[in-house]
Amino acid sequence: MNKAPVRLGPLALLLTVISICLAILAILTFTTARADLRLAEKYAETVQARYALEQDGQEYLCRLSAGTEAAPEPDEDGMRRVELERDGFLLRIALLDDGQGGWTVLSWSQEKLWKQKETIDNLWSGSFGKEG
C-alpha cells in the first residue's frame, strides 16, 4: 500500500497569507476604534461647552428679569445686544424691552470663535523662479 506524500507547502502558504490578513484587519479595527473614541470625546467636550454657554445665557436672562443685572444700552433700533463667551464659543442675544418689566428675545445664536491664519504655508506663489 503506497501512500501519497502530503504536500504542506501550498497549505502553509495559504495559512500564512490568511494570518497576515487577519492581523492587518485587527490593526485597522483597533486604530479605527481609537480614532472614533477621540472624535467622540472631542464632540462631547464641544457639546458640554455649548450647553454650559446656553446655561450662562439663561442665567443672564433670569438675572435681567429679576433686576439684579443691569440691562445693556439700546442701539439705534431699540434692541439691546449681549454677547457671552465661554470655552471658545460666543452666544449673541438680542433683546427688546416689552415695556412691562419683561424682555422679548429677538435673536439667540451661538457660534464658534476662530481666527483665520494670515498666511498659508507652502502655497505655490505662481512663479517658477527668478525671471530675468
Order of alpha helices (4+ residues) and beta strands (2+ residues): alpha-beta-beta-beta
